[in-house]
Amino acid sequence: MSVKKTAKRAIIKGLRSAKKVEMRVERGMKRRLGLVSGTKPQGPYVHPWKMQDPGNPTIVDQMKKEHCCGCESCRNACPKGAIAMVEDEEGFLYPRVNHDTCIDCGICIKKCPIYNDQPANDVITTCYATISSDDGMRARSSSGGLFSQLAVKTLEADGIVFGAAYDGVDAVRHRGVESVADLDALRRSKYVQSSTGDTFSQAKRALDAGRQVLYSGCPCQIAGLYAYLGRDYDNLLTVDLICHGVPSPGLFRRYLKETYPENGVSEINFRDKSAFGWSTHMNAYMKDGSVRRERCTDDPFYLMFLRCLAQRPFCSICKFTRLPRVADLSIGDWWGVEKYDRSLNDGKGTSLALVNNAKGRAAFEAIEDGMARCETLPLSQARPRNYTIDRPFKAHVHRARFFRLLGQYPFAKAVRYGLENHFDVGVYGLWYGENYGSVLTYYGLVKVLESMGLSALMIANPLGSARGDTLEPTQFARRQGYSVSTRRPLTRMGELNEFCDSFVLGSDQLWNPGLFRPYGYTYFLSFVNPDRKRIAYGTSFGKATHAIDEVTKNRMRYEFAKFDAVSARDDFSRDLVRNEYGHDAVKVLDPAILCDASHFHALAAQADEPSCVAGEMPRLEGGGYLFAYILDPDDTTLDDLAEIANKAGIPVVVSVDMSPKTRKGNIARFAGGETRGVYVLDEPRVEQWLYAIEHADATLTDSFHGMLFSFAFEKRFVAFPNAKRGAGRFIDVMGVLGLESRRVDGLHGNVGDTVRLLGEEVDYASANARLERERAFSRRWLKDALFSHKMVPTYRAYTVVENNLLH
């Protein structure tokens, strides 16, 4: 073989290998973004509705919300008009029962399609590709004109046709039409859930009068119609859509409001063929005569719809997207039909039809003469591009996050960040630490970031385990709707650069060598690429002196040099960064008091009454107790607290820290305290811990964060700094706020001073004035650090390799 041929084969082989690698990388990226499951289905397909338990409600507002399809059969059927359809927080319509009017007859459930079987249709194995011979009709239709042909046939028989039409620009409602001239309103796809309104009762009146009725809609709406009617009618023809799932009317209105000038749109058309033929483009016709067109891949509403980011909860378990189908006929676009026969796609639209029973066959055969093409094909050929013939699309994995984002950000940003799983800021630190202060400090930081219009990804503990997911910090994160990254080992943390624009190292003793060493310098954000912001907010060394060898110090200097901005929560940490590690640094407030206290009050309002370990503790809601948060109790602590309770004349309620390693032993130190007016809380949740502070008359603590939250709730308090955990930070903050007088040097031996201080009011007017000045500086510093221009050192190359080597 010649050298030239050998070289050519080697090049081709190399290109093929490169392509395989590229495909693996792309698939891995999609899996991380939540775009593919990454696993092949195991065993036979099981329809998701089979895994549902709809229960046995007696009225519709007892149903599980995700089991309501919004068909409005219940509202039409209610004999007392006691049911109204009301939009929920996601913009979907749900039935609301007026219990003053309701007579508990149960008709609403009897007429609900979830609890009713639909007419038995045929099990089909073939389908049809159809093209209307009327080019004008086809041009005005979404696909091949099949619905229009069926509708015209019904209208020619003096019938009535029901379908979805725009009501103004921003709403879609079902309506009936009785003339071909009015039919155009029902043509073309509207990718919004329509309200069926009173059309079920209108259709029933027409059917009872003997008129031909064609009712078209999503499968759930056809099922709702049958449930409402209670039987099939010979003069009723039903047509269901091969439905993708529906976004809400509320989201559609918001999209229009944010995307187009106020009152500037005269018409929205999702499927206008005039410019691009049979395709999916957003077309907005403006009142000034201009037209705005966007590809489906560029328009946020279209993207949201196609990727199932905001479909109705019922859509992902839909009982009616199955075979046999619900309606007499099922219709949709036959995307990809050219794969089976190129002549069936001329760019003007081809319909897919399923004939589900004898009535549907009769109606289909009655219009065949008006078809330019009608080809019979195996149903299996339609399934690849028409997935919802027999199963629903799953909701996007980030659906819940998308709706959270909508509460903070513009529609387009929420869509992009929801689909791409993208975040403005990755937050790294001890948000997962088993300590009330750590958990709430990071909660405060997240709230501050959100107030700046930024979304935060909480970076999971790289050294964590599945057990950690069951502990209170992670449970709190779930309750509060945090976005938490997938847990990655230290060597893979660089992958987080794909998801975040900036990274913030949070407030805690993260630069304490005893803490950061197991994490391989990731507590210096060593995994962050040079084109991403690297910021430390309120981070600390814990104490002013540490025994650190010169090799470690040099590595720390190297990592500090890559920070865009550094701040510390105490003077000594700021000075260490400046003087020992060569980076400018400022002192800022701990996020626990940088964050507006209203957020912590809101958390406390979510709590129920905590319980105590032993004894009959008084209810906390009414106050009348002292709260003691003690991290490190000793043999004298119970006696001291009992003496305080006796002198103050009210009980002391104690919380120890949440760490499982110390909690049991610390609680044991208070054994028998309930007989002396000292009660210990039994593993309070974070919200309950705040609740206990909020309702207390006064607080006493050896915890830095216990002191900060006493301040946040404006309580009379006494702090006795815990030297073992770092007393310097107490002194720093008390000095800043002018509250040095609230400190005693240890509880034991200072009970009298403690009781006296607990009875003295705190000058919060002066302290809050000082706080606001510090808040303004700290917020401005953080905002400038996050929003300032990022200078990328372009002379550096191979950053990923470098980072991996340095971990």
JOKA-V55055 format. One line per field, one symbol per residue. phi: phi as a letter, one per 40 degrees, with the letter a starting at -180 (. if undefined). A space follows every 50 residues. Layout:
phi = ???
//
This chain:
phi = .ccccccccccccccccccccdcccccccccccgcbcgbccbgccbcccc ccbcgbcbbcccccdccccgcgdccccccbgcbbcbccccgccbcbcccc ccbfcgcdccbcccbbccdcbccbbbabbbbcccccccccbcbcgcdccc cccccccgcbbbacbcbgbbbbbcabbbaccccdcccgcbcaccccfccc cccccccccgccbbbbicdccccccccccgacbccbbbbbcccchbccdc ccccdccccbddfccbabbcbcccbbgcabbcbbccccgcbbbbcccbcc cccdcccfcacddcdcbdcbcabcccccbbbacbcgcccbadccbbgbhb cbbbbbacccccccccbcccbcbabcbcdccccdbbdcdbaccccdcbdc cdcccccbbcdcccccccccfcbcbcbbicccccadccdccccccccccc ccgbcbbcccccbcaccccccddcccdcccgccbcccbcdcbcdccccbb cbbbccciccccdcccdccfgccbfccccccbcbbbbgcbcgacbacbcc ccccccccccccccabbbcacccdccccccbgbcabcbccdcbccccdcc cccccccbdcbbcagbccccdcggabbbbbcbcbccccccccccdcccgb cbbbbcccdccbdccccccbdgcccbgbbbccfccdccccdccdcccaba abbdcdcccccdcfccabbbdcccbhcdcdcdcccccgbdccbbcgccgb cccccccccccccccccccccccccdccccccccccbcccccccccbfcc cdccccc
//
